[in-house]
Amino acid sequence: MNLIELGDITDSEYTEEHSCMENLFPESDRLVHCQSSHEEKVNSWQMHGIHHASEEEVAMGEAEYLGEITYHSMIAVNFCPFCGKKLGT
């Protein structure tokens, strides 16, 4: 999922993404800079935790298809929780 697709599902606009080797789950744990959310200006870095359905979850009926987003959380951050870098510098 690219930043535009993430923006579409969250009604936000993201300008950049931080990635580092210490993040072992880069498809699930995304660090992005948000410049607008729900049509309001924002200037914050956010960590998005995104869970994509596995084959087992589809088989159990917890998701309709493989890769479906079944859980998404977001928290504002100032530092990368994986490598410690101050974000925005």
C-alpha positions as CSV (number, residue, x, y, z in Angstrom):
1,M,0.0,0.0,0.0
2,N,1.4,3.4,-1.0
3,L,0.9,6.7,0.8
4,I,-2.0,7.7,-1.5
5,E,-3.8,4.4,-0.7
6,L,-3.2,4.8,3.0
7,G,-4.5,8.4,2.7
8,D,-7.6,7.2,0.9
9,I,-8.5,4.8,3.8
10,T,-7.8,7.3,6.5
11,D,-9.1,10.5,4.8
12,S,-5.6,12.0,5.3
13,E,-2.7,13.2,3.2
14,Y,0.8,11.9,3.8
15,T,4.0,13.5,2.4
16,E,6.7,11.1,3.4
17,E,7.5,7.9,5.1
18,H,10.4,6.9,7.4
19,S,11.8,3.4,6.9
20,C,14.7,1.8,8.7
21,M,16.3,-1.6,8.9
22,E,15.3,-2.0,12.5
23,N,11.6,-2.2,11.6
24,L,11.0,-5.9,11.1
25,F,7.4,-5.5,9.9
26,P,7.5,-2.6,7.5
27,E,4.2,-3.6,5.8
28,S,2.4,-3.6,9.1
29,D,4.1,-0.8,11.1
30,R,4.3,2.3,9.0
31,L,5.8,5.7,10.1
32,V,4.4,8.5,8.0
33,H,4.3,12.3,8.0
34,C,0.7,13.6,7.9
35,Q,0.0,17.1,6.5
36,S,-3.8,16.9,6.6
37,S,-6.5,14.8,8.2
38,H,-10.2,15.1,7.5
39,E,-9.6,18.3,5.6
40,E,-7.8,20.0,8.5
41,K,-4.1,20.9,8.4
42,V,-1.8,18.7,10.5
43,N,2.0,18.5,10.9
44,S,2.7,15.3,12.7
45,W,4.5,12.0,12.3
46,Q,2.3,9.0,12.9
47,M,2.8,5.3,13.4
48,H,0.2,3.2,11.8
49,G,-0.3,-0.4,12.9
50,I,-2.0,-2.2,10.1
51,H,-3.0,-5.9,10.3
52,H,-3.7,-7.8,7.0
53,A,-5.7,-11.0,7.2
54,S,-3.9,-14.3,6.9
55,E,-5.2,-17.5,5.2
56,E,-6.1,-18.9,8.6
57,E,-8.3,-15.8,9.4
58,V,-10.1,-16.1,6.1
59,A,-10.7,-19.9,6.7
60,M,-12.1,-19.1,10.2
61,G,-14.4,-16.4,8.7
62,E,-12.7,-13.5,10.5
63,A,-11.9,-11.9,7.1
64,E,-13.4,-12.1,3.6
65,Y,-10.1,-12.3,1.7
66,L,-6.4,-12.7,2.1
67,G,-4.7,-9.4,2.8
68,E,-7.9,-7.6,3.9
69,I,-7.2,-4.9,6.5
70,T,-8.8,-6.2,9.7
71,Y,-7.2,-3.8,12.2
72,H,-5.7,-0.3,11.9
73,S,-4.5,1.9,14.7
74,M,-2.6,5.2,14.7
75,I,-0.5,7.0,17.3
76,A,1.4,10.3,16.9
77,V,5.1,9.9,17.5
78,N,8.2,12.2,17.5
79,F,10.8,9.4,17.3
80,C,11.1,6.2,15.4
81,P,10.3,3.4,18.0
82,F,12.6,1.1,16.0
83,C,15.8,3.0,15.4
84,G,15.3,6.0,17.7
85,K,15.8,8.7,15.0
86,K,14.0,12.0,15.7
87,L,11.4,12.3,13.0
88,G,11.2,15.5,11.0
89,T,14.9,16.3,11.1
